[in-house]
Amino acid sequence: THVMGIAASRGANGYPGVAPKADLIAVRVSAGDSIHEDLLVTGVQFMFDRADFEKKPLVANLSLGSDFGPHDGSFLWEQAIASYVGPDHPGHAIVAAAGNSGSIVEMPIHQTVYVSESTPMLVPIRTKGADSNGQVQVWITLRQGANLKIGLDGPDGTWIAPVEKGHQNAKNTDDYNAGIIYGSNLEGSAIPEGSNGAIVIWAGSWPSGTYSIRLEGKGVAELYLEGLGEVGLGTSKPAVFASAVREGTINLPATHPSIIGVGCTVNRGRWTSITGSQVVLRQPLLDKEGGL
């Protein structure tokens, strides 16, 4: 109702929507807090099929997104959604949320690093640990020309030694399972063909401390972190990068070039809502390079 009111409220409450004469189609594509990509694709297909049947134009609004992915438009479910718009589909448009991941104070989940050939780079992740059902997954997208090995260090030392592209490795214990999948050519790899990337993941129970993605070689890498279960954002002990950058925090599927990504910026840190509530945001103190 929040999003539908913004889009098409008739204004009975004094606040008309952007398009108050529009008809609405509502499709549920989530179960709990998670978004299922296959349901999202089916939902978008349903909406455009219905619009074509009624011979009406349609704007599909996706007020959702995921931080886990290559962020280059190469995921198959992104491409499937985007296939319903473009020059061959007049009257079709898709608008997706840019996401809520731009705050390096509230959500430090994206990091960009340059690795020099002579010095390994450690990208630290802070976590207060997990008792049983925590999961940390980091998607690493390598920029053009990057040639890196990727490993995982725990607070007690090396968990997985750096692996080369086209390889994978794991560490499994009674408490946790950890793994690195590097490249699209591996069986069962979630890395889409044509995207240069890797996935680092560990799940189960593990102690509090600093964990690090180890990068060796030369080039630039983009890292996106997503905590699930008891270490997810909004929990009492979220897993986050020790430092982060604002750039590149557009969610999937808004990263696809055929989908219109929409976001906003906040130009003040406190205000009074229409209900009289005081809203206050934490604001970062940045250095001259824009770091926290």
Beta strands, then each sheet from edge to edge (+ up, - down):
strand 1: 30-31
strand 2: 34-35
strand 3: 58-62
strand 4: 92-97
strand 5: 110-115
strand 6: 121-127
strand 7: 130-142
strand 8: 147-154
strand 9: 157-163
strand 10: 167-172
strand 11: 176-182
strand 12: 197-206
strand 13: 209-228
strand 14: 240-241
strand 15: 260-262
strand 16: 270-272
strand 17: 278-280
sheet 1: 1+ 2-
sheet 2: 3+ 4+ 15+
sheet 3: 5+ 13- 6+ 14-
sheet 4: 5+ 13- 7+ 12- 11+ 10-
sheet 5: 5+ 13- 8+ 9-
sheet 6: 16+ 17-
end
